[in-house]
Amino acid sequence: MADELAPGVTDLLGAIAYGELAGFDRLAEDARAAPSLRERVALSEMAAAEMGHYTLLRDHLGERGVDVADAMAPFGAALDGWHASTAPKSWTESLVKVYLGEGLTADFYREIATWVDEQTRQVVLEVLADTGHAEFAEREIAAACAREPGLRDKLALWGRRLLGEALTQSQYVVAERDSLAELIIKGSGDLAGIGALFRKVQKGHAKRMQKLGLS
């Protein structure tokens, strides 16, 4: 068996694993509502990638004696709450949520991963790497905004709401999980590091909103 994981690292991997599992569920559901077969295939491929990432995390945890279900359990309520509070009402809202939601998640966890062991870091970075589907979302959102006047403003409001809900849930998780908060504080140097982490996440979100033409 490989080296035992610190509690904060187990929390990190459990949170990401649950996010990948929940992401699979939502993408599979969105795929069924896609306006054409081409879009359905694209989202189904994204869903399959999410499950592939989940498997990597499950195996990494298992090799260190941690059951993935136990690691994920503390994060289900917060992540399900975020999905429930940001249920898309249209195909374009679904695409924006996928694009911005994955970006928020990647920025948050990628930063924390700089403070863990090298092998775990590599697994996390592989899981969070762009699989090429961001380009699909950017293209589809741009085309939809070009077809429908006024849609851009609606999606800009939606993007800001996604950020607000994500920050609320993330702050709740960090506050509730002492080991995860300790990992961030130790890695960043002090308590102010938690605030700095959230500010970095906000900056990344603003850049993606600009890329979509929604700033």
Secondary structure, DSSP 8 states (H G I E B T S, - for coil): ------HHHHHHHHHHHHHHHHHHHHHHHHHHT-SSHHHHHHHHHHHHHHHHHHHHHHHHHHTTT--HHHHHGGGHHHHHHHHHHT--SSHHHHHHHHHHHHHHHHHHHHHHHTTS-HHHHHHHHHHHS--SHHHHHHHHHHHHHHHSTTHHHHHHHHHHHHHHHHHHHHHHHHHH-HHHHHHHHHHHSSTHHHHHHHHHHHHHHHHHHHHTT--
